Amino acid sequence: MYFTGIIIAISTFLIIGIFHPIVIKTEYHTGTRYWWVFLLLGIACVCAALFISNDIISALIGVVGASSLWTIGELFEQRKRVKRGWFPMNPKRKEEYED
């Protein structure tokens, strides 16, 4: 039996699950200011995945890269969710939400 697909599937689920609170915490503490960090991480991981010969590790690094790139859009969406009152607003950064 081959477990590669199951390992990648479960790991992908966990990686995406880890990025969800990262989006919430990042937006709460820093807003969308550091979106470029996720861009650099995403590009680096996707490029690194191209040079890794192990299928599982390459796939997981690629998933981390794709999740990092997806996080950029989610940071800006999270900001909208905070403005709607769906998530708590950081009182120290209240002026950033006033448009």
WOQUI-V373793 format. One record per pair of residues at least 24 apart in sequence whose C-alpha atoms are under 6 Angstrom apart, sorted by the first residue. I is the first residue (numbers start at 0). J is the second residue. D is the distance in Angstrom with one decimal. If there is no record, write none. Layout:
BEGIN
((I/J/D) (I/J/D))
END
This chain:
BEGIN
((22/74/5.8) (27/89/5.7) (31/74/5.9) (34/71/5.5) (37/67/5.1) (38/68/5.7) (41/67/4.9) (41/68/5.2))
END
